[in-house]
Amino acid sequence: MERPAWAPPGIDISVPSVSRMYDFYLGGSHNFEVDREAARKAMEFMPGLPKIMQANRAFMRRAVRYAVDNDVTQFLDIGSGIPTFGNVHEVARKADPAARVVYVDHDPVAVAHSRAVLEGDEAAAVVAADLRKPAEILYSPEVSRLLDLDRPVALLLVAVLHFLEDEDRPYEAVAELLGALAPGSLLVVTHASYEGIPLLEEEADGTVGVYRNIRNPLVMRSSGEIARFFEGTEMVEPGLVPMPLWRPESPVEEEDPYAFSGFAGVGRTA
């Protein structure tokens, strides 16, 4: 397999990556044939996956604008993936040019491309770290330089928590992150679930199996299990809902049925 010029040295381009598959679903170009092959296999069972990813991005943009409208202009985006149009810093700065953003990912391609996009940007940075190790994120030089944790921060965990199994202690990781943030901070989450998918659970299980086979298990949690991530926060209206229903900016009846797969919500710390 020929290594593309943009591929960071040292990464195994024969192994699929969930962030590069996400990039493929969104129509990006920073993915390898192995990623496209895995993504197409997942789409055989769940053809609406691109619509789900688009709904994720659309919710993220609305949540970022909500944060800025409520005077939260610092963002910590964990599991940020490969840069695509409409990134957090682009959306936030359109609303407030002084917004500061730290992206976090453990995928070398995502990190390399984020650094290339942010080169020369003094108000944004990327950290190579894992959500399962919150201290490495919170005490990173980039967070220390850019974010004032004594002021509210928007913590974005968009389409990432469902890649942590219960043995990874995801609830504890989220609690540790929120515990380090100032009162008035926001927790922004989307999460996959069998609830809302316009398929039988047995059919959706085919997609879950594809991710399991590439050693990135996709954990489908119930709405009640997802709500647990918001413990200790006050839910922002309309609460935990399918992604298109969170403060929609266009008629929801025009949305693809797959866009209602999974849940989205924003919580505010006391």
N, C-alpha and C positions, 0 to 999 in steps of 0.2 A: 504494500500500500504506500503510495507516494505521500510524503508529508507536505502539507501546504505551507507556504512561506510564513503565514500568519500563526501557525501552530507553535506554542511555546515549547522550547526544547525540554525533553525529559518526560513528557506526558505520553501515556500509552494510547495511541489513536485507534487501537483495535478493540477498545472497551467502551461501550456506550456510556454517555454522561447525561444525567437528568436535566442539567442546565442547558446542554446543547440540544437535547430533544425539545425542550421548551422553546429554544430559539427557532428550531425547525417549525414547530406548531405555529409560531407567530410570523413565519415567513422570512426569518433571518437567514444569513448566509454563513454564519460561523458555527457550522456543524459538519461532521464527517459522515461518510456513507454508513458507517456502523450505527451512528445515531439515527440517521434517517430510516434505516432498516428496522430498528427497534421501534421507532415512532410509528412507522407504517403498520407494523404488527399490532401495536396497541390500538391503532385506529381501525383495524379490522373488527375488533370487538366493540369499540366505542368511537364511531366515526365523527362524533361531535367534539373531540378533544380540542381542536383549534378554537372552537367557539367558547369552550370553557376557559382556555388561556386568555382569549380576548376579553372575556368578562372579568377575569382576574385583574388584568391591566387597567380596564376601565374603572373598576372599583378602586384600585390603588390611586388612580389619578384624582377621583372624587374625594377620597379620604385625605390625600395630601392637601388639596384645596381647602377642605374643611379644617384641617389643622392650622393652616396659615390664617384662615379667616378667624380662628380662635386664638391667635397670637402664639401659636407653637411653630417656631421657624427653625428648629433643630430636628434632624432626622437621622435615625439609626436603622438602616435597611439591611436586615440579616437574611441571607439566602437570596441576594439581589440578582444573581444570574448574569447573563451576558447582556451588555448594554444594547438596548433597542430604542427606537424613537419614543419619546414621552417618558424618559426616565424621571426618577424622583427629583433630581436637582433641576431638571428643565421645567417640570411642572411647578415646583416650589418657587423657583426664582421668577417665574412669570407672574406669580402672585406677590412675591416679596424678594427683590434682588439680593437682600442680605441673608437669605436662607443658607444654612450650612448642612452638609450631608456627609455621612460616613456610610459607605457600602461595605458589606461583609459577605464573603463567600469562601468556600473551601475548594472550589473547582479551579484548577490552575488556568484554564482557558478563560473563565469568567473574570478572574482576578487580573490576568494579563491584559484583556481587552478593556476592562474598566480603567486600569492605569493608563492605557493609551488614550482613552477618551478624555480622562481627567488631567492629562499632562498639562502643567502650567496653571491649573485651577487651584487657587489657594484656599478656597472655601469648600472643597470636596476632596475626599480621599477614599481609598479602598483598603480593607484589612483582609489578609488571608487567615481565616480562622473558622472554627466550627461552632455552631449553635450549642452543641453539647458541652462546650467549655466556656461558659459565660465570662469567667474572670479574664480569659485571654482577650476577649473582645473589650470588656469594660476598662481594662488597664493597658490597652494598646496605645502606642504613641499617637496614633491618628485620632483616637477618641479623646485622649488628653489634650491634644492640640486644638481640635476643632469644636468639641462639644463641652458646654458648661453644664455639668450634671446637677448643679444647684438651680438650674432653670428647667422648665418643662421640655421634654423631648418626645417626639413621636417615634415609637418603636414599631417598625414594620416587620411583620412575619407573614408575608404573603406567599402562599403556596409552598411553604417549607415545612411546617410542623407535621404534615402528613408523611414526611419521609423519616420521621423519628418514631421508632418503636417504643412501646411502654418501657422496655428495659433500658432505653436511653434516658429515661427520666425527663421527658419533655415538660411536664408540669413544673417540676422543680427548676428547670432551666429558665422558663418564662418568669417564674416567681423571683428568681435571683436577679434577673435583668431588671424587672420592674422595681425590685427593692432598692436598686442603686439609683433610680431616677427620682427627680423632684416631684412633689405633689402637683397635680395638673397635667402630668404627662399622659400621653395617649398610647394605647395598645391597639394596633391595626392588624387584623388577622383574616386570612381566608384559609379554608381547610376542606379537603375532599371528604365526601360522604356518599353512602349509597342513597341517602334521602335526596329526592329531587331528580335523580338521573332518569331519563325517559327510557329505561331499559329494565329488564328483569335483573335482579341481583346476580343470578347465575351468569348472565351475559356479561355484565360489568366485571365479573370475576376474571374474565379472560384478560382484560387490561391489567388488573392487579397482578395476574400471573406473569405478564411480560416484565413488569418492574421487579417482581421477585426474582425472575430469572437473570436479570442484569445486576442483581445484588444491591438493589435500591428499593427495598420493600415499600409499597404504597399502603399506608394504614388508613383505612376508611373508618372514621369515627362518627358516632351518632351526634345529633345536635346537642344532646345533653353532655356528652363527653367533650365536645368542642367548647361549650359554655364554661366548662371548668377552667379553661385557660384564662378567663376573665375574672376569676375570683379575686376579690380585693379591689376591683374597679367598679365604677358606675357606668353601665352601658349607655352609650349615646343612642338616642332615637334614630331608627326604629328597632334597635336591638340586634340580635343575631338572626339574620335573614338570608335567603338566597341572594347571590351577588347583585343581580339587577335591581333588587328591591331596596337596596341601601341608598337612600337619597337620590333616586334616579333623576337624570337630566333629560331623558327622552322617554317616549311612551313605552312602557314595559311590554305591552302586547306585541310590539314589533320585535322583541328579542327572540332569538332561537331557543327552542326548548332546552337544549343542552346548557345554555347559559345559567340555568337555574340549578345546576348540579353543585352540591356543596354549599357552604355557608360563609358569610362575611360579617364582620362586626368591628366596632370600635368601642373601647372602654377607656374611661378617664380615671386616673388614680386620685385618691383623696389626699 
